[in-house]
Every structure is written in C-alpha cells, then in structure tokens.
C-alpha cells in the first residue's frame, strides 16, 4: 500500500500541533449560522481526516454544542490562544474535522463545495463551478462530495 502524505498544522501561538494522514477528504465551506458565530467569520473552512490517523499535542480546552443538523459536536481549541483547531461529531465518530485554516499549507486550500448557503452572508459571491447546497446534503451525497474517490478504509459505512 502506498504511504499517504501527512497533514500538519496547529494553533496561532504554536502550543498545539496536530498531524494526520491524508485520506483524500476535500475541504469545504460551511455557511451555517452556528459556524459563522463559533468561527466569528462568514463561514468555516473544514476538512475531515480519519480519527485513527489523527494525533494532537499540547494543552487544549473543549466545548460541546448541538449543530444545526442535530449532531453533538465537541470543539477543541488551544488552551493558551483559543484557536479552534478541530471538532469531533457524535454522528461521524470515525472522523475528525480540522479547521482548514490551521493547516500549515492552508494557503493552498480552497473549498470543493459549499453547504448551508441559505444562511450565507449576502456579500459572498460563490464561484459558479463549485457545487453549493442550501442545507446539509444527505449522508451519502456528503460522503461522495468530501471523498469523491470512494470508500475509505477505517470509515464506517453508515453514520451512527
């Protein structure tokens, strides 16, 4: 089996660092009001990695919220600078969602698709060639969007 490249990143002050193996998940933008408020921005740029391939070092703090989809989401941030680094979702326990802006190579990232555009800021003009959804795509469609190459070893076929 061919070795997968590593994804590395961390918080703004450098106290928290993470490493994951790239399983081919694509970054996407979420425009839901929850992401807007918790990010303090117009949207969140997210990317999934397999939880089994993810490690994080440094002192963190956590908070738990209910997302617009009803999932229970645990947000993890640096305890020193409070940069939100990643989340874990009870409906997708095999995945960790990193905040793509925390990646060391974040300038190279752009969203492959946009979700919850029904609550998108009115001044945002999405590129016409990028798929956009007014809400949350169903699970099968979402998995195809974030991982168009197909099945991933280590990922449960059905969300819990």
MIVEXTOR-67560 format. One record per residue: residue in three letters; x, y, z of N, C-alpha, C in turn. Coordinates in pm, whole numbers. Layout:
N
+--------+--------+--------+--------+--------+--------+--------+--------+--------+--------+
! residu !   n_xx !   n_yy !   n_zz !  ca_xx !  ca_yy !  ca_zz !   c_xx !   c_yy !   c_zz !
+--------+--------+--------+--------+--------+--------+--------+--------+--------+--------+
!    ALA !      X !      Y !      Z !      X !      Y !      Z !      X !      Y !      Z !
...
+--------+--------+--------+--------+--------+--------+--------+--------+--------+--------+
***
This chain:
160
+--------+--------+--------+--------+--------+--------+--------+--------+--------+--------+
! residu !   n_xx !   n_yy !   n_zz !  ca_xx !  ca_yy !  ca_zz !   c_xx !   c_yy !   c_zz !
+--------+--------+--------+--------+--------+--------+--------+--------+--------+--------+
!    UNK !     84 !   -119 !      0 !      0 !      0 !      0 !     88 !    125 !      0 !
!    UNK !     53 !    221 !    -81 !    128 !    345 !    -92 !    108 !    430 !     33 !
!    UNK !    216 !    490 !     83 !    207 !    575 !    201 !    130 !    702 !    168 !
!    UNK !     42 !    740 !    260 !    -34 !    863 !    240 !     44 !    981 !    296 !
!    UNK !     34 !   1097 !    232 !    105 !   1215 !    283 !     43 !   1262 !    414 !
!    UNK !    124 !   1332 !    490 !     79 !   1385 !    619 !     19 !   1524 !    602 !
!    UNK !    -79 !   1552 !    686 !   -135 !   1686 !    701 !    -89 !   1733 !    838 !
!    UNK !    -28 !   1850 !    844 !     19 !   1902 !    972 !    -31 !   2044 !    990 !
!    UNK !    -52 !   2080 !   1114 !    -99 !   2214 !   1144 !   -101 !   2240 !   1293 !
!    UNK !   -161 !   2353 !   1330 !   -167 !   2387 !   1471 !   -231 !   2522 !   1493 !
!    UNK !   -224 !   2564 !   1617 !   -288 !   2690 !   1659 !   -201 !   2811 !   1625 !
!    UNK !   -254 !   2929 !   1655 !   -184 !   3054 !   1622 !    -58 !   3074 !   1704 !
!    UNK !    -56 !   3030 !   1830 !     61 !   3053 !   1915 !    163 !   2941 !   1908 !
!    UNK !    129 !   2828 !   1845 !    222 !   2717 !   1831 !    221 !   2617 !   1944 !
!    UNK !    140 !   2639 !   2046 !    137 !   2547 !   2161 !     68 !   2415 !   2129 !
!    UNK !    -24 !   2416 !   2032 !    -95 !   2294 !   1992 !    -55 !   2262 !   1848 !
!    UNK !    -20 !   2136 !   1826 !     16 !   2088 !   1694 !    -61 !   1959 !   1667 !
!    UNK !    -93 !   1935 !   1541 !   -157 !   1809 !   1505 !    -93 !   1752 !   1380 !
!    UNK !   -118 !   1623 !   1362 !    -70 !   1552 !   1244 !   -175 !   1448 !   1209 !
!    UNK !   -203 !   1434 !   1081 !   -298 !   1333 !   1032 !   -247 !   1281 !    900 !
!    UNK !   -292 !   1163 !    863 !   -262 !   1112 !    730 !   -374 !   1155 !    637 !
!    UNK !   -337 !   1199 !    519 !   -435 !   1247 !    422 !   -506 !   1128 !    358 !
!    UNK !   -636 !   1115 !    385 !   -716 !   1007 !    328 !   -796 !   1054 !    207 !
!    UNK !   -763 !   1173 !    156 !   -826 !   1221 !     34 !   -955 !   1298 !     53 !
!    UNK !   -986 !   1338 !    176 !  -1105 !   1419 !    201 !  -1080 !   1561 !    153 !
!    UNK !  -1180 !   1620 !     90 !  -1167 !   1755 !     34 !  -1218 !   1860 !    132 !
!    UNK !  -1157 !   1977 !    134 !  -1207 !   2085 !    219 !  -1338 !   2142 !    164 !
!    UNK !  -1422 !   2191 !    254 !  -1549 !   2251 !    214 !  -1582 !   2367 !    307 !
!    UNK !  -1668 !   2457 !    260 !  -1710 !   2572 !    338 !  -1850 !   2549 !    392 !
!    UNK !  -1866 !   2572 !    521 !  -1998 !   2565 !    584 !  -2042 !   2707 !    621 !
!    UNK !  -2158 !   2746 !    570 !  -2210 !   2881 !    591 !  -2323 !   2884 !    693 !
!    UNK !  -2340 !   2777 !    773 !  -2450 !   2777 !    871 !  -2425 !   2884 !    977 !
!    UNK !  -2531 !   2927 !   1041 !  -2518 !   3033 !   1141 !  -2433 !   2989 !   1260 !
!    UNK !  -2439 !   2859 !   1293 !  -2356 !   2809 !   1402 !  -2208 !   2825 !   1372 !
!    UNK !  -2167 !   2788 !   1252 !  -2026 !   2805 !   1214 !  -1988 !   2952 !   1208 !
!    UNK !  -2078 !   3035 !   1157 !  -2048 !   3177 !   1150 !  -2022 !   3233 !   1290 !
!    UNK !  -2108 !   3199 !   1383 !  -2092 !   3252 !   1520 !  -1969 !   3194 !   1590 !
!    UNK !  -1952 !   3062 !   1580 !  -1839 !   2999 !   1650 !  -1705 !   3034 !   1587 !
!    UNK !  -1703 !   3059 !   1457 !  -1579 !   3099 !   1390 !  -1555 !   3249 !   1404 !
!    UNK !  -1664 !   3324 !   1425 !  -1651 !   3469 !   1426 !  -1620 !   3519 !   1286 !
!    UNK !  -1675 !   3450 !   1186 !  -1644 !   3481 !   1047 !  -1764 !   3448 !    959 !
!    UNK !  -1751 !   3466 !    831 !  -1862 !   3444 !    738 !  -1890 !   3296 !    714 !
!    UNK !  -1793 !   3209 !    736 !  -1810 !   3065 !    717 !  -1693 !   2993 !    781 !
!    UNK !  -1706 !   2861 !    793 !  -1596 !   2777 !    840 !  -1543 !   2698 !    722 !
!    UNK !  -1412 !   2686 !    712 !  -1350 !   2601 !    611 !  -1301 !   2476 !    682 !
!    UNK !  -1362 !   2362 !    649 !  -1342 !   2237 !    720 !  -1283 !   2130 !    630 !
!    UNK !  -1222 !   2030 !    693 !  -1173 !   1913 !    621 !  -1170 !   1795 !    717 !
!    UNK !  -1219 !   1681 !    671 !  -1217 !   1562 !    754 !  -1087 !   1486 !    737 !
!    UNK !  -1049 !   1418 !    846 !   -941 !   1320 !    847 !   -991 !   1203 !    930 !
!    UNK !   -932 !   1087 !    913 !   -972 !    972 !    993 !   -922 !    990 !   1135 !
!    UNK !  -1009 !    967 !   1231 !   -974 !    982 !   1373 !   -857 !    891 !   1409 !
!    UNK !   -852 !    771 !   1351 !   -745 !    676 !   1381 !   -609 !    726 !   1332 !
!    UNK !   -609 !    817 !   1235 !   -484 !    870 !   1178 !   -451 !   1010 !   1228 !
!    UNK !   -520 !   1055 !   1333 !   -506 !   1192 !   1383 !   -441 !   1191 !   1520 !
!    UNK !   -343 !   1278 !   1541 !   -286 !   1297 !   1674 !   -267 !   1446 !   1699 !
!    UNK !   -283 !   1484 !   1824 !   -274 !   1625 !   1862 !   -193 !   1635 !   1991 !
!    UNK !   -101 !   1731 !   1996 !    -21 !   1753 !   2116 !    -41 !   1896 !   2164 !
!    UNK !    -25 !   1916 !   2293 !    -39 !   2049 !   2353 !   -165 !   2058 !   2437 !
!    UNK !   -168 !   2158 !   2522 !   -282 !   2177 !   2612 !   -402 !   2233 !   2535 !
!    UNK !   -516 !   2166 !   2548 !   -638 !   2209 !   2479 !   -751 !   2227 !   2578 !
!    UNK !   -854 !   2295 !   2532 !   -978 !   2309 !   2605 !  -1091 !   2270 !   2510 !
!    UNK !  -1203 !   2224 !   2567 !  -1311 !   2176 !   2482 !  -1445 !   2235 !   2523 !
!    UNK !  -1534 !   2241 !   2425 !  -1673 !   2280 !   2446 !  -1761 !   2192 !   2360 !
!    UNK !  -1883 !   2168 !   2403 !  -1974 !   2081 !   2328 !  -2099 !   2160 !   2292 !
!    UNK !  -2142 !   2146 !   2165 !  -2260 !   2216 !   2115 !  -2344 !   2121 !   2031 !
!    UNK !  -2468 !   2161 !   2007 !  -2555 !   2089 !   1914 !  -2552 !   2165 !   1783 !
!    UNK !  -2516 !   2096 !   1675 !  -2507 !   2161 !   1544 !  -2645 !   2179 !   1483 !
!    UNK !  -2652 !   2252 !   1372 !  -2780 !   2273 !   1304 !  -2840 !   2142 !   1254 !
!    UNK !  -2756 !   2040 !   1233 !  -2806 !   1910 !   1190 !  -2855 !   1825 !   1307 !
!    UNK !  -2829 !   1871 !   1431 !  -2868 !   1796 !   1550 !  -2756 !   1713 !   1608 !
!    UNK !  -2643 !   1706 !   1542 !  -2529 !   1629 !   1593 !  -2468 !   1699 !   1713 !
!    UNK !  -2413 !   1619 !   1804 !  -2338 !   1672 !   1918 !  -2193 !   1685 !   1873 !
!    UNK !  -2140 !   1807 !   1881 !  -2007 !   1836 !   1830 !  -1919 !   1888 !   1943 !
!    UNK !  -1803 !   1826 !   1958 !  -1705 !   1871 !   2057 !  -1599 !   1953 !   1985 !
!    UNK !  -1587 !   2080 !   2026 !  -1488 !   2170 !   1967 !  -1363 !   2170 !   2055 !
!    UNK !  -1247 !   2158 !   1993 !  -1121 !   2156 !   2065 !  -1038 !   2276 !   2021 !
!    UNK !   -990 !   2351 !   2119 !   -912 !   2472 !   2093 !   -786 !   2472 !   2179 !
!    UNK !   -690 !   2551 !   2138 !   -569 !   2570 !   2218 !   -607 !   2637 !   2350 !
!    UNK !   -557 !   2585 !   2460 !   -588 !   2642 !   2591 !   -525 !   2779 !   2610 !
!    UNK !   -417 !   2809 !   2537 !   -349 !   2937 !   2552 !   -407 !   3046 !   2464 !
!    UNK !   -417 !   3021 !   2333 !   -460 !   3126 !   2240 !   -605 !   3111 !   2193 !
!    UNK !   -668 !   3001 !   2228 !   -809 !   2970 !   2197 !   -838 !   2953 !   2048 !
!    UNK !   -735 !   2927 !   1968 !   -760 !   2893 !   1828 !   -836 !   2761 !   1823 !
!    UNK !   -951 !   2762 !   1755 !  -1026 !   2637 !   1737 !   -954 !   2554 !   1632 !
!    UNK !   -909 !   2435 !   1672 !   -824 !   2353 !   1587 !   -903 !   2241 !   1518 !
!    UNK !   -990 !   2172 !   1592 !  -1066 !   2062 !   1533 !  -1193 !   2034 !   1611 !
!    UNK !  -1280 !   1956 !   1548 !  -1403 !   1913 !   1612 !  -1420 !   1763 !   1595 !
!    UNK !  -1502 !   1705 !   1681 !  -1543 !   1565 !   1669 !  -1696 !   1563 !   1678 !
!    UNK !  -1758 !   1482 !   1594 !  -1903 !   1480 !   1577 !  -1954 !   1342 !   1617 !
!    UNK !  -2056 !   1335 !   1703 !  -2105 !   1205 !   1751 !  -2168 !   1121 !   1641 !
!    UNK !  -2207 !   1182 !   1530 !  -2266 !   1107 !   1419 !  -2161 !   1050 !   1324 !
!    UNK !  -2039 !   1100 !   1334 !  -1929 !   1051 !   1250 !  -1806 !   1026 !   1339 !
!    UNK !  -1816 !    928 !   1429 !  -1708 !    908 !   1526 !  -1575 !    864 !   1465 !
!    UNK !  -1576 !    818 !   1343 !  -1452 !    775 !   1277 !  -1375 !    891 !   1216 !
!    UNK !  -1434 !   1012 !   1220 !  -1374 !   1129 !   1157 !  -1347 !   1239 !   1258 !
!    UNK !  -1244 !   1317 !   1230 !  -1215 !   1441 !   1299 !  -1221 !   1549 !   1192 !
!    UNK !  -1277 !   1664 !   1226 !  -1285 !   1776 !   1132 !  -1185 !   1882 !   1174 !
!    UNK !  -1084 !   1901 !   1091 !   -986 !   2006 !   1121 !  -1034 !   2137 !   1059 !
!    UNK !   -999 !   2246 !   1123 !  -1023 !   2378 !   1066 !   -911 !   2400 !    965 !
!    UNK !   -948 !   2407 !    838 !   -851 !   2406 !    730 !   -753 !   2523 !    741 !
!    UNK !   -795 !   2633 !    798 !   -705 !   2746 !    817 !   -593 !   2720 !    915 !
!    UNK !   -602 !   2611 !    993 !   -496 !   2575 !   1087 !   -390 !   2486 !   1023 !
!    UNK !   -413 !   2441 !    900 !   -313 !   2360 !    831 !   -191 !   2444 !    798 !
!    UNK !    -75 !   2383 !    804 !     48 !   2455 !    767 !     45 !   2500 !    622 !
!    UNK !    -25 !   2423 !    538 !    -33 !   2457 !    395 !   -168 !   2519 !    358 !
!    UNK !   -231 !   2587 !    451 !   -366 !   2639 !    427 !   -378 !   2733 !    307 !
!    UNK !   -276 !   2812 !    271 !   -293 !   2897 !    153 !   -321 !   2818 !     25 !
!    UNK !   -290 !   2690 !     23 !   -313 !   2607 !    -95 !   -453 !   2547 !    -97 !
!    UNK !   -532 !   2568 !      8 !   -663 !   2506 !     21 !   -773 !   2597 !    -34 !
!    UNK !   -870 !   2538 !   -101 !   -991 !   2610 !   -141 !  -1107 !   2511 !   -131 !
!    UNK !  -1227 !   2560 !   -101 !  -1338 !   2469 !    -81 !  -1382 !   2398 !   -210 !
!    UNK !  -1404 !   2267 !   -197 !  -1452 !   2187 !   -310 !  -1603 !   2203 !   -328 !
!    UNK !  -1672 !   2245 !   -220 !  -1816 !   2270 !   -225 !  -1855 !   2355 !   -104 !
!    UNK !  -1978 !   2407 !   -108 !  -2030 !   2493 !     -2 !  -2162 !   2436 !     47 !
!    UNK !  -2182 !   2436 !    181 !  -2309 !   2391 !    238 !  -2371 !   2502 !    321 !
!    UNK !  -2500 !   2489 !    345 !  -2580 !   2586 !    422 !  -2572 !   2726 !    361 !
!    UNK !  -2578 !   2733 !    228 !  -2574 !   2864 !    163 !  -2702 !   2944 !    186 !
!    UNK !  -2806 !   2880 !    239 !  -2929 !   2954 !    271 !  -2904 !   3058 !    379 !
!    UNK !  -2798 !   3040 !    460 !  -2766 !   3140 !    562 !  -2632 !   3209 !    534 !
!    UNK !  -2587 !   3201 !    410 !  -2462 !   3263 !    368 !  -2474 !   3416 !    376 !
!    UNK !  -2365 !   3481 !    408 !  -2362 !   3627 !    409 !  -2394 !   3678 !    269 !
!    UNK !  -2478 !   3782 !    257 !  -2525 !   3826 !    124 !  -2416 !   3883 !     34 !
!    UNK !  -2303 !   3923 !     88 !  -2197 !   3981 !      7 !  -2104 !   3876 !    -54 !
!    UNK !  -2122 !   3749 !    -16 !  -2037 !   3643 !    -71 !  -2088 !   3604 !   -209 !
!    UNK !  -1996 !   3596 !   -303 !  -2027 !   3557 !   -440 !  -1953 !   3426 !   -469 !
!    UNK !  -2026 !   3315 !   -470 !  -1964 !   3184 !   -489 !  -1927 !   3164 !   -636 !
!    UNK !  -1816 !   3093 !   -660 !  -1781 !   3061 !   -798 !  -1885 !   2965 !   -856 !
!    UNK !  -1927 !   2987 !   -978 !  -2032 !   2906 !  -1040 !  -1996 !   2760 !  -1062 !
!    UNK !  -1868 !   2728 !  -1069 !  -1826 !   2591 !  -1097 !  -1815 !   2505 !   -971 !
!    UNK !  -1834 !   2564 !   -853 !  -1822 !   2490 !   -727 !  -1962 !   2453 !   -677 !
!    UNK !  -1988 !   2324 !   -648 !  -2121 !   2285 !   -600 !  -2159 !   2359 !   -471 !
!    UNK !  -2287 !   2395 !   -461 !  -2337 !   2466 !   -343 !  -2473 !   2408 !   -306 !
!    UNK !  -2497 !   2397 !   -174 !  -2620 !   2338 !   -121 !  -2682 !   2433 !    -19 !
!    UNK !  -2812 !   2450 !    -27 !  -2880 !   2542 !     65 !  -2881 !   2490 !    208 !
!    UNK !  -2866 !   2360 !    227 !  -2862 !   2298 !    359 !  -2754 !   2194 !    366 !
!    UNK !  -2779 !   2092 !    447 !  -2685 !   1982 !    463 !  -2720 !   1872 !    364 !
!    UNK !  -2629 !   1833 !    275 !  -2658 !   1720 !    186 !  -2683 !   1593 !    268 !
!    UNK !  -2761 !   1500 !    213 !  -2781 !   1375 !    286 !  -2646 !   1305 !    299 !
!    UNK !  -2639 !   1208 !    389 !  -2511 !   1148 !    425 !  -2438 !   1086 !    305 !
!    UNK !  -2509 !   1015 !    219 !  -2444 !    952 !    104 !  -2386 !   1058 !     10 !
!    UNK !  -2462 !   1163 !    -16 !  -2414 !   1269 !   -104 !  -2296 !   1342 !    -41 !
!    UNK !  -2306 !   1369 !     91 !  -2198 !   1438 !    162 !  -2069 !   1356 !    153 !
!    UNK !  -2077 !   1226 !    178 !  -1957 !   1142 !    171 !  -1898 !   1141 !     30 !
!    UNK !  -1983 !   1142 !    -72 !  -1933 !   1148 !   -209 !  -1864 !   1282 !   -237 !
!    UNK !  -1916 !   1391 !   -181 !  -1857 !   1522 !   -203 !  -1722 !   1536 !   -133 !
!    UNK !  -1715 !   1493 !     -6 !  -1589 !   1510 !     68 !  -1484 !   1407 !     29 !
!    UNK !  -1529 !   1293 !    -25 !  -1434 !   1187 !    -62 !  -1478 !   1125 !   -193 !
!    UNK !  -1466 !   1201 !   -305 !  -1515 !   1151 !   -434 !  -1444 !   1026 !   -485 !
!    UNK !  -1327 !    995 !   -430 !  -1253 !    877 !   -475 !  -1317 !    747 !   -427 !
!    UNK !  -1415 !    755 !   -338 !  -1484 !    634 !   -295 !  -1460 !    599 !   -150 !
!    UNK !  -1477 !    471 !   -120 !  -1470 !    422 !     17 !  -1332 !    445 !     78 !
!    UNK !  -1333 !    460 !    210 !  -1211 !    482 !    285 !  -1198 !    371 !    388 !
!    UNK !  -1084 !    305 !    388 !  -1059 !    204 !    490 !  -1055 !    271 !    627 !
!    UNK !  -1128 !    216 !    723 !  -1131 !    272 !    857 !  -1251 !    363 !    881 !
!    UNK !  -1337 !    381 !    782 !  -1453 !    467 !    796 !  -1577 !    380 !    791 !
!    UNK !  -1663 !    392 !    894 !  -1786 !    316 !    898 !  -1873 !    351 !    778 !
!    UNK !  -1942 !    253 !    721 !  -2024 !    276 !    604 !  -2147 !    362 !    636 !
!    UNK !  -2200 !    350 !    753 !  -2319 !    425 !    793 !  -2290 !    511 !    913 !
!    UNK !  -2339 !    635 !    916 !  -2320 !    717 !   1035 !  -2399 !    658 !   1150 !
!    UNK !  -2353 !    683 !   1271 !  -2422 !    632 !   1390 !  -2525 !    730 !   1437 !
+--------+--------+--------+--------+--------+--------+--------+--------+--------+--------+
***
